[in-house]
């Protein structure tokens, strides 16, 4: 007679191990499916063309006649100018990508 050390088929630890293996296998398969679908969606997305260089048009910011720059600060994508004009002081915020005026704040006198 040969003896084996295999647990009896009704052992609760064996059932729990089989359930854990089944659940973890299903999660691995699900993760692989999500990975493949995500990669396919990323590859299928239309590519956005590069932003064309700004052309000189009427929308490009120009300093008012006789204005002096008192202070200049650079922010991501913006240039903040503190100006003194013939009308008083103002702050102009300019987009650095296309050169257009984003906002103008004038001091009230």
C-alpha positions as CSV (number, residue, x, y, z in Angstrom):
1,X,0.0,0.0,0.0
2,X,1.3,3.4,-0.9
3,X,0.4,6.3,1.2
4,X,0.0,9.8,-0.3
5,X,0.0,13.1,1.5
6,X,-2.7,14.6,-0.6
7,X,-5.5,16.3,1.4
8,X,-8.9,14.8,1.2
9,X,-11.2,16.3,-1.5
10,X,-13.5,17.8,1.1
11,X,-10.8,19.9,2.8
12,X,-12.0,23.6,3.2
13,X,-8.5,25.0,2.7
14,X,-8.2,23.2,-0.7
15,X,-11.6,24.7,-1.8
16,X,-10.5,28.2,-0.7
17,X,-7.2,27.8,-2.6
18,X,-9.1,26.7,-5.8
19,X,-11.4,29.7,-5.5
20,X,-8.5,32.1,-5.0
21,X,-6.7,30.7,-8.1
22,X,-9.9,31.0,-10.1
23,X,-10.5,34.6,-9.1
24,X,-6.9,35.8,-9.6
25,X,-6.8,34.1,-13.0
26,X,-10.0,35.9,-14.0
27,X,-8.6,39.2,-12.9
28,X,-5.3,38.7,-14.8
29,X,-7.3,37.9,-18.0
30,X,-9.6,40.9,-17.4
31,X,-6.5,43.2,-17.0
32,X,-5.0,41.9,-20.2
33,X,-8.2,42.5,-22.1
34,X,-8.4,46.1,-20.7
35,X,-4.7,46.7,-21.7
36,X,-5.3,45.5,-25.3
37,X,-8.5,47.5,-25.7
38,X,-6.8,50.7,-24.3
39,X,-3.9,50.3,-26.6
40,X,-6.2,49.8,-29.6
41,X,-8.2,52.9,-28.7
42,X,-5.0,55.0,-28.3
43,X,-3.8,53.9,-31.7
44,X,-7.1,54.5,-33.3
45,X,-7.4,58.1,-32.0
46,X,-6.9,60.6,-34.8
47,X,-3.7,62.6,-34.4
48,X,-4.0,66.3,-33.8
49,X,-1.9,68.3,-36.2
50,X,0.8,70.6,-34.9
51,X,-0.2,74.2,-34.1
52,X,0.8,76.3,-37.0
53,X,3.1,79.2,-36.4
54,X,1.4,82.5,-35.6
55,X,1.1,84.8,-38.6
56,X,1.2,88.6,-38.3
57,X,-2.4,89.7,-38.4
58,X,-4.6,92.3,-36.7
59,X,-5.0,90.0,-33.7
60,X,-1.3,90.2,-32.8
61,X,-0.7,92.4,-29.7
62,X,1.1,95.7,-30.2
63,X,2.0,98.2,-27.6
64,X,0.0,101.4,-27.6
65,X,1.8,104.5,-29.1
66,X,4.1,106.1,-26.5
67,X,3.7,103.2,-24.0
68,X,6.6,102.3,-21.7
69,X,7.1,98.9,-20.2
70,X,7.5,99.2,-16.4
71,X,7.6,95.5,-15.6
72,X,7.4,92.2,-17.4
73,X,6.6,88.8,-16.0
74,X,6.5,85.4,-17.8
75,X,4.0,82.8,-16.8
76,X,3.4,79.4,-18.6
77,X,1.9,80.4,-21.9
78,X,1.4,84.1,-20.9
79,X,3.4,87.3,-20.8
80,X,2.2,89.9,-18.2
81,X,3.2,93.5,-19.0
82,X,2.8,96.5,-16.7
83,X,2.7,99.5,-18.9
84,X,2.5,103.3,-18.5
85,X,0.6,104.9,-21.4
86,X,-0.5,108.4,-22.2
87,X,-3.9,107.4,-20.7
88,X,-2.4,106.0,-17.4
89,X,-1.1,102.7,-16.3
90,X,-2.4,99.3,-17.4
91,X,-1.6,95.6,-17.2
92,X,-1.8,93.6,-20.5
93,X,-1.7,89.8,-20.5
94,X,-0.5,88.4,-23.9
95,X,-0.7,84.8,-25.1
96,X,2.9,83.7,-26.0
97,X,1.7,81.1,-28.5
98,X,-0.1,83.3,-31.0
99,X,0.6,86.8,-29.7
100,X,-3.0,87.8,-29.1
101,X,-4.1,90.0,-26.2
102,X,-5.8,87.9,-23.6
103,X,-6.8,90.6,-21.1
104,X,-6.2,94.3,-20.5
105,X,-6.6,95.9,-17.0
106,X,-6.6,99.7,-17.0
107,X,-6.2,101.8,-13.9
108,X,-9.2,104.2,-13.3
109,X,-8.2,107.8,-12.9
